[in-house]
Amino acid sequence: MIKGIGIDAVDLVRMTEIIQKKPQFADRVLTKKELELYTSHSAHRQVEFLAGRYACKEAFSKAWGTGIGKVSFQDLEILRDEAGAPVFTRSPHHGKVFVTVTHTDTVAIAQVLLED
C-alpha cells in the first residue's frame, strides 16, 4: 500500500549561489557518506549532486507528510546501488522507499514513493 508520494525541484543556478555563499550548506544537508561522494565530483557535478540530494530529502519529507523539520536532512541518506541508481540507505520509514532523480541543464527533480 502506498503511504505517501512527494516531489521536489531545485534550480541549479540557485544551488550554485548557495554553495558559493555558504560552503557549509553541504555539511548541513549531506550525511558523512554522502559528503564523501559529493567531494569526489567536479565542481559542476557537485552542484548537480547536492541539488539532487536536497530534492530527494525534500520529496521524502513531503511523502512522509511532515516537511523538513520533523525529519532532518541527517535522518535521510541517499547513496547508490550497484548500478549507480540512487537508493535510500537511511530514513525513518520502515517500509520500502522508492526514489528517482533527474537533472536538466537548469534543474534537479526528485520523486519519492513510500510503501508499507
N, C-alpha and C positions, 0 to 999 in steps of 0.2 A: 504494500500500500504506500502511496506517495504521501509523505509528511509535509513536504514543502518544496518550493521551487523559487530560485532567485536569479537575478541577472544584474550585471553592473558593467558600465563602460567608463574607461579612463582615457582622457585626452593626453596624448604623448607629449605635446608641447608643454602642457601644464605640468606633467610629471618631470620633464627636463628642468623646468624652472624651480620646482620644489627641491630636486636633488641639488641644484646649484646653490640655492639659498639656504637649505637645511640638509647638509650631507648626512646628519644623524637620523633623518627620516627613515632611511633603510633599516637602521638598527631597531627602530620602533615597530616597523611593520613586519620585518622578516625574523624568523627563528634563526638560531645558530646554523643549522644545516642549510637553510635557505640562503643565508648570507654567504656561505661557502660557494654555493652555485653562482650567486649574484656576482661575487668578486672575481670569478673565473671568466667572466664575459668581457667583451669590449664595451666601451662607454655607451655606444648606441644600443647594444644588446642589453646592457644593464637597465636602461630606461624601459625597454620592452618587458624585461623580466619583472622589474619592480611594479610596473603598471599592471601587468598580468596577475601577479600575486595579490596585489591590492584589490583588483577587481574580483578575484576568486574569493577573498576573505569577505568583502562587502556582499557579494552574491550569497555566500553561505549565511551570513548574518540575516539577510532578508528571507532566505528559505527557512531558517531557524525561527524567524518571527520576532526577533529581538532587536536587530540592528547592532552595530558595533557599540560596545559599552557593556551590555550584559554578557557578551562574549568578546574577548580581547583578541587582538591580532596575534598575540603569543599563544593563545589557545588553539590556533589553527596553523597547520603546516601542510604545504603542498610541495611534494618532491616529484620525482619522475619514476615511472615504471621502467621495466627493462627495454621497452620500445621507445622510451623518451616522452611518453604522454604524461601530463600532469595527473597526480593522484594525491588525495588527502591522506596523510600519514598520522595526523593528529586533529581531533575535533571532539566536541562534547556529545556528538550524535553517536548512538550505539548501533544504528543500522548502517545501511550502505550509503555512501556519498559518491555521487557521480559528478564529474566536473569536466568542462570543456573550455578552452581559451582560444581566442583567435586575435590576430593583430592585422591592422592595415598600416599604411604609412602614417596615419594620424590618430589611431585609437586602438586600445586593447579592450576586448569584451570577454567576459566570463559568464558562464551559466552553471548553476549548481542545482542538483536534484537530490533530495533526501528521501530515502525509502526505509520503511520499517521492516 
